[in-house]
Amino acid sequence: MDTPLIEFKDVTKRFGDRTVLEHVNLQIYEGQVTTIIGLSGSGKSVLLKHIIGLLKPDEGTILFRGKPLTGMKKRETSESLAQISYMFQDNALFDSMTVYENIALPLRETTNLSRAEIDCRVMARIEQTELGDAAHKYPSEISGGMQKRVALARALVIDPQIVLFDEPTSGQDPVRKNAILGMIAQYQRKFGFTAILVSHEIPDVYFISNRILALYNRTIVFQGTPEELEHFDHPFKDEVIKSIEGLQEELTGLYSKRQFKVLNHAQLKRRTLGETYSVAVFTLKGLNAIIATLGHEAAQEAIRSMGVFIDKHFSAIGGFSTRRHTSEFITVLPYSDLAEAEIILQDFVKDFQEQGIRDIWAGARKRAVTDACVEFTILAGIAQGQPIVEIDSVIRSAEQQQREIAWLWCDERR
């Protein structure tokens, strides 16, 4: 892998007798979206202040492009830190300044650019973030979503290579959270900066992040892709990943994975030896294409629409469902054998081909950033289980049985 843009090696930070960071090792790579997750008070803000140079470690080394910051000359250090911009949690816009003046402020305060050069840069960012109609309005005169864009435009006006987002979705409702995360992802692709998000609420990492860092018990216990995080077994998940499960429920309306497990265990206790149940696994194949072409908000709407359709069909006959991975749904059919489950699945497939696939496409188009068409398919598989068999092995069996049950082709818009 390439040399990390930012790297911590055995970084320790103490305040008096209290150790906040202990032997922290992490890597942040250029051009990626990295999300640092952790409980409130776990040291994320302290870690962030080390990245932007407000704090220095008591032990260990911080490297920028492979060079230790402590070994750099003062000018080199200043140039490195000047590449970093910051988007505040509460936007931190000045009410007495217009949108234009808020965005221009960093250039006026930190550069020697002429008035014409500043105007050129500011107007470029205003146009790129679609704030033209609001340029001469005050923050109180525009919506919360537009205020977020103003804060982002101000962070981007200095052409930073790194943008730090401190709790960007804190205190927001689920719809606005998704909108803010979608905005960050959209402009990160547009401008190519390296994004570092810090949150205790845990944003929807499956849609926005290339890389996840988990801060727990004063150190980094995980760093890797969202997919690797799903399979990582560690006590921190019991405390920290609850927030992800809650967001999944908000997004899809289905049981969280924790609730799903509890419900399944309750069902197992009521079954007698020899009784069977069935598991159906559904996968939206082509989600990455939806994200790349239509945007993250469109992908979220597609997932939400799929979850709603699955729940509507199977909950009516006693089934219960959850979103297991980013684009994979699991449904348990209690007291059903494989033959009965096949008949139930056939009914679902018929309904899905007639309406479900259209609901997914309609949901994606509602939030799309373009009118382009994206081809995708839906897979389904079923397997039979018994109380003595772990459900994870039944799920794996159902995954192996998956086949295409519906698809959307751009030439037919099916």
N, C-alpha and C positions, 0 to 999 in steps of 0.2 A: 504494500500500500504506500501511497505518497507520504512525504514528510508532513506531519500534522501542522496545521496553521498555528494552533495553540496546544501546548502540552504541559501538564503538571507531572512532576516526578517527585514522589514522596513528600508532598507539600503538607506541612503541619502549621496550624495557627492556634495560638493560645491568647486568651485575655485573662491575665492574672493566673489563678489556679485552674481556670476552666479551659479545656481543650475543645475547640469548635471544629477544626479540621485535623484529621490524623492520618498521615501517610496517604494522602490523596494522589492517585494516579489517574490521569484522563487524557484523552486526545480529542481535539475538535478539528475537523477537516474542512478545507476551503470549498466554498460553493455549496455546502450542505445546510440543511436545517437540523440543528441539534437541540433537543429538549432535555433540560435538567429537571428531574422530578424528585420530590421528597416532601416529607411532612412539614408543616409549618414549624419554624424554629430549628430545622435540621442543619442550617448553615448555608443555605443556598445564596442568601444575600452576601454573606462573607466571601463565598467562592466567587460570586459575581464581581465584588470589589477588587479581588485579586486580578481578575481578567482585565479590568479597566484601569488598574494601576493605583487605586486608592489605598490598597493595603499591600504589605509585603509579607511573605511567609517567614515564620520563625525558623523553619527547617525546610529543606527541599529546594527544588528549582522550577521556575516557570520559563518555558521556552516559547519564542515567537519565531515561526519559520525555522525552527531548529537551533536558534541562537538563544542562550540564556539572557533574560532581561537584565540580570545583575551584572553581566559582563559587557553590556552595551555602553557606549558613550552616551552622555546626556542627550545629545542631538539625535542619536539613533533611537533611544527610548521614546523621545518626544514624537518622532516621526512614526514609530510603530503605534503608539497610543492614539495618534491623530487619525489613524485609519478606522477607529472604532466610534460608532455613534450609538445613541441610547434612546429608546422609546419608553417613556415613563408609563407606569401603571395607570395613572389618572389623566394621562395626556399632557398635563402641566402646561396648558395653553394660557397665554396672558389675555385676560378678558378685555383689557383696554386696547389691545392691538387687533388689527384686522387679520384675516387669514393670511394675506400676503405678508404682512409685517411679522407674524409669528414664524412663517417659513423662512423669511430673510434673516431673522435674528442671528443664527449661528454664523452666517457669512459676514454680517456686519461686526460681530463681536470678535471673531477669531481669524479673519483674513484681511488682506490689504487690497482686495478687489475693488475695482471702480464701481460706481453706481450702475453703469450700463452692464457691466459683467454680472453683477449681483442680480439685476433685473432679468437678464437672460437666463440665468440658472433657476431663479425662482419660478419664472413663468413656465420653464420647461417642466419642472416638477409639478406645478399646478395642472398643467395640461395632461401629464402622464398619469396623475392620480385623479383625474376627472373632477377637478375642483374649480373649473373656469367660472362658473356662475356664482361661486361663493368667494372669490378672491378678495372682494372689498367688503365682505360681511364680517361681523364679529362672532366669536365662538358661540355666544348665547343665541345667535340667530340661525344656527345650523343644527342638524340632527346629531345624535351621538355617534352614528356611523361615520358621518362626514368629519366630525371632530377627530375620530381615530385616523382618518386619512390625512388630515392636516398634520397630526403628530407624526405620522409616518413620513409625509413629504418633508417635514422639517428635519427628521432624522436622516433622510436621504440626500438633502440638498448639498451636503459637503462631499458627496460622492464617496461614502465610506465603503470599506471592504468588509466590515463586520458591523452588524446591527444587533444590539442586545434588547430583548423584550422582557421587561420585568412584570410578571403576572398580567399578561395582556388581556385575559378573560376574567379576571377577578371581579366578583360581584355582578356579573352579567347573567341574563337569563339564557337558557339553552339555545334559542334561536340566534341571539346576538353573539354568543360564544362561537357558534359555527360560522357566522358572518365574519367575525374578526379573524379567526384562524384562516378562513378562505382568503381574506384580503392579504394576510401576511404571506401565504403560499403563492398567491398570484403575483405579488410584486417582487417576491424573492426570485421567482423565475424570470420576471421581466427585466430586473436590474442585475441579477447574478450575484448579489451580496451573500455573505455567509451569515446565517441567522442563528442566534442563540436565544432560546426561550427558557425562562425560569418560571416554575409554577408549583404551588402545593395543591392546586385543584386538579392538576393533570389534564391538559387539553387532549383533544382527540388525536393522540400520537400516531394512530394507524393511518391517518390521512395526510398529515402534514410533515412528519419528521422522517429524515433519513437515518437518524441516529438518536438513541436514547441513553442518557446517563442517569443512574439512580443513586442518589445520595442518601445514605442510611447509616445511623450510628457513627457519625463523624467521618465516614469514608465513602468512596465510590464502590458499590457492590456489584454494579452491572454497567456495561457499556456495549452497545451493539444495535442491531436493527430492531424495528418493532416486531418483526416475526420472531427473532431470537428471544425477545423479551417475553413473548407469550409462552415459551417453553422453558423459561428460566425458573428453577425451583429454589426459592429462598424465603426466609421469614418476612422480609420486607414487603413481599406481595400481599400478605394478609392485612397489612396496615395501609400500604400506599395504593395498591391497585384497586382498592374499593372505589376510589374516585373514577377510575376508568369504567368499572362495572356500572356505576351510577349513570355515567354519560351514555353508555350503550343503551340503558333502559330509556333515557330521555330521547335518544335518537330513534330507536326502533319501536318503543312501546312494549318490548318483550321482557321476559324475566331476565334479571342479571344472571351471570354465571353462578354467583353464590346462591341466589334464590333457586336457580335451576337444580343445583346439586342437593339443596335441602329438600326440595319437592320430590326429587327422584329417590332420595333415601327414604322418605316417608312412604312412597309408593312401594319400595322394595320390602319394607317391613310388613305391609299388608298382603303381600303376595305369598302364596303357599308354594312349596317345592313342586316344580313341574309346570307352574304357570309361566307363560311367556309374555314378553312385551316386544315392541318393534321400535326401531330408531330410523328416522329418515334424515338424510343429510342433503342440504341444498347449497349450491355454490354459484355465485355470479362470476362467470369467467369473462374477463375483459374490463374489470374495474379500473386497472391502471390506464387503459386507453381512454376511459371516461374521464379520469382525473386529468390526464395530459391534454385532452382536447376540450372538454367542457368545463373543467375546473373542479376544485375540491367540494364546493357547495353542491354542485350537480351530482357528484359521486355520493355525497351524504344523503341527498334526497332519493337517489336510486336505491341505496341500501335501506333507507327508511320505508320506502314504498314496498320493497320486497318483504321486509319484516312484517309490515301491516297486513299484506295479502296472505302470508303464511299463517299468521296468528288468526286472522279472520276465518280461514278455512278449517284449521285443525282444532282451535279452541272450542269450536261448536260441537265437536265430537269427543271432547275430553282430552285432547292432546295438549302438551305444553312445550314451549319453544324458547330458545335463546340464540343469541349471536355468539358463536364460539370463536371465530376468527374474523378478520376484517370483512370478508365477503362470504363467510360460511355460516349457515344456520343449521341448528340441530332441533329436531322435533321428536319427542317421545310419545308413543301411542300405547298407553297402559293396556294390559290384558289382550293385546292383539298378537296373533301369530303371523307368520310371513305371508300366508295366502290371503288373509284378511287385509293386511297392510298393502299388498299389491293392488287389491281392488280400491282401497282408499286412495292410494297414490295415483291410480288411473283416473279417478274422478278429479283429483287435484290437477293433474297434468292437463286434462281437458279444459278446466276452468282457467288454468294459467295461460294456455295457448290462446284462449279467446280474450282474456282480459288482463291477467297478471303481467304479461310482458309489456302490454300497452301502459299499464299503471307505472311500471318502472321507467319506461321511456318518457312518459309525461312528467314524472317527478324530476328526472334529470334535466329535461328541457326547461322546466320552470326556473331552475337556478343556473342554467348554462350561461357561459360567457360568450358563446358563439352559436350560430345556427347550424354548425356542422353536424353531420350524422356520425354516430359511432356504432360499430357492430359489436354485439356481445351475445353470449349464450348462457343459458341456465342449465346446470347439471343437477341430477337427483339420483340418490341411491338409497336402498333400504336394507336392513339386516334385522335378524331376530335375536333377542336376548333372553336370558333366564336370570333369576335372582342370584344364582351362584357365580355368574359371569360379570366381571367388571365392565361397567358401561363404556369405558374408553376403548376396550377391545371391540365392542359392538359397533361403536362409532367408526373405528378404523375399517371394520368390515363393510359398513355402509358406504364409506368413502371409496373403497375399492370397487364397489358395484355401481358407481355413478355413471350416468349416461346423459346425453343431451336430451332435454325435454322441451325446450323452447329457445327461440333465438330471434334476434332482430337483425335483419339485413337492410343495408341502406338503400338498395335498389327497390325493395318491396315495402320497407317500413313495417315489417310484421310485428 
